[in-house]
Amino acid sequence: MSKYLNDIAQYSGIKEIHGSANVLVKNLVLDSRQVSEDAMFFAVKGTSIDAHQFIPKAIADGASAIVCSELPKDIQENVTYVLVDDVQQSVGYFASAFYELPSNKMTLVGVTGTNGKTSTCTMLYNLFTSLGYTCGLVSTVEYIIGKTTYTSTHTTPDPIRLNALMDEMVQAGCAYCFMEVSSHAVVQGRINGLHFAGAAFTNITHDHLDYHGTFDNYIKAKKKFFDQLPVDAFALTNKDDRNGQIMLQNSPAARYTYALQSAADFTCKILESDFEGLLLKIESEETWFALIGKFNAYNLLAVYATAFLLGIDRFEILTHLSKQGRVNGRFEVYRSPKGIIGIVDYAHTPDALDNVLSTIQHIRTGNEQLLSIAGCGGNRDKEKRPVMGKVAARMSDKVIFTSDNPRNEDPSAIIEDMQSGVDPLDYKKVLKITDRKEAIKTAVMLSKSKDIILLAGKGHETYQDINGIKHPFDDRQILIDIFKEN
């Protein structure tokens, strides 16, 4: 694909074009090492590196256009310089124009929130696919175009990759795209230039403060997504979340709410809940779902409301939604030959862990033991570690603190951070085993028939990130293997 700069210079923030606006652009590049002939290079100022220093290299490697916030001292006559206030915020607009506005050619729905984004987006993709539509999915777990699946690299990809994916979706005949929208993506302008038909908010709890600094900034990042919606879109929020209504304030979109505990536009009541699924009364209809727990009741209601706002018949939504299986790594239940119940869940925030453990506590009889295995990621929000430790110990009969994705941190130090939040009365419940596989094996050895083991934190992940190397590691497969051995 190639375009002339004139055709993609639709970004209103352009201050000046220095050179020919008729220059040919064959591709868009954020990484100077990937520059090829006639590329447009974006000199983004990052937190640690200012890519303006790589402009000479980009030109030497064939870049025909440079997007920058400062003109270099050495101006090359055969190169066009596009001057903008903020290069990072401009990329999405250029990428959208370069790929001929792909988000305008299908119905794009974004889902944001701390927990539930992946489940909600995946269920929407599965629902609309089962209704006969060709759909796209952009999630933490995977990117899907029709029936073709790609491994996910980020919750929300960079704007160039994102628009390229959407262009592929358009070429594949996708009528809908369901996309997770992370707070990082909003702040960094990755969704700039996209046209959303609707947005849904799940919830917001303590997470990503290593990036946003304060909880208030985190809320503002989520809210910005709703503030940017077009007037012909819908904005759907969880009214039971104490910050849910904030998302709708000043949003130009049509506003709707859903709730289990409050009066709302879309409501739901849990009639039955066990390890097999949920019986819900959504509006006036009773429907059985294979998903487990109150948090999934919220996810299902969000999916129902979104589909209804997209014009799908109520009965059709519930009929197709009731046939869906569970989402990868989200409250997946396994049983050992001895009758031990193992649950694998991605819960990696205090609220998500609380939700999962509350669900188990609600379903269990009380005669069995609940043993949790939990860790925290390295080089991430340290403030949540003691809170995670406190929640895990308080709500379990026994808990093993272990390694998650330690990255470049000492896993033992992370475990000590978790231990620091445990109430003294719960100290006796805690074991510390750094090796995650050994932790799982120990949990199984300590369990008997009908006992429950929760493996929290990694869910769908098939690796463990240690010192920059991703080692193969799948909680689900390891649990299955240890179950067979014991």
PyMOL commands that set and color helices and strands:
alter all, ss='L'
color gray80, all
select helices_A, chain A and resi 5-8+32-34+51-60+87-98+102-105+117-130+159-171+183-187+209-212+215-227+244-248+294-309+314-321+350-363+384-394+411-419+424-429+436-445+475-485
alter helices_A, ss='H'
color red, helices_A
select strands_A, chain A and resi 3-4+14-18+24-25+27-29+39-42+65-68+80-84+107-112+135-138+142-145+148-151+176-180+198-201+234-238+254-259+266-274+277-282+285-289+332-335+341-345+370-374+398-401+430-432+452-456+463-466+469-472
alter strands_A, ss='S'
color yellow, strands_A
deselect
rebuild
show_as cartoon
